[in-house]
Amino acid sequence: MLRGIDVSENNGRVNWQEVAHSGVQFAIIRIGYGNGHLDGELYRNVNNALLYGLKIGVYFYSYALNTRSARKEAEFVIKTLIDCGLTPEKLHLGVWYDMEDADGYKQRHGMPSTAELTAMCSAFISALNAAGYSCGIYASLDWLENKIATKQLADYVPYWCAQWGGRCDWPNAKMWQYTDRFLISGREFDGNYCF
């Protein structure tokens, strides 16, 4: 089991030397969000995480409300990965489609049905897989159990479950986000395990 963090521009400038010295072994780095928005710290985070020997993956926070938008998000991610030279071989922890509604955007703009959310996940993952990337879904346990019809997705789709506390109840989770209060030199990060 590997220990890691996930980061975005919301974490500010990360001291990757401190991260590496803390025993963290991997980082999942936000590539972007919504309609073509690049994370402002993407390049710095990727370069420095690799410099200090961490394995990496990337995640994309979705604002899609339908499959057409999900496909556009996938196109943006693929283009960005190619532009910055992140081949599938460099992403040991793959690509993750962040499917949640942390800021209430989907709720305010008409929450897609379970069928539509599931189709969006399928469209994004299929596009990334076709481009050669391993791709899975990040979501809270509640979303995995109640919002996404995971049984309708292919058996090979990996899941990264957000369930803060002492255990992960999602069967066969590949990754588990267990806290948002993992401390490194006094700074808080999301803490994760990769199984």
Buried (B, 14 or more C-beta within 10 A) or exposed (E): EBBBBBBBBEBEEBBBEBBBEBEBBBBBBBBBBBEEEBBEBBEBBBEBBBEBEBBBBBBBBBBBBBBEBBBBBBBBBBEBBEEBEBEBEBBBBBBBBBBBBEEEBBEEEEBBEEEBBBBBBBBBBBBBBEBEBBBBBBBBBEBBEEBBBBEEBEEEBBBBBBBBEEEBEBEEBBBBBBBEEBEBEEEEBBBBBBE
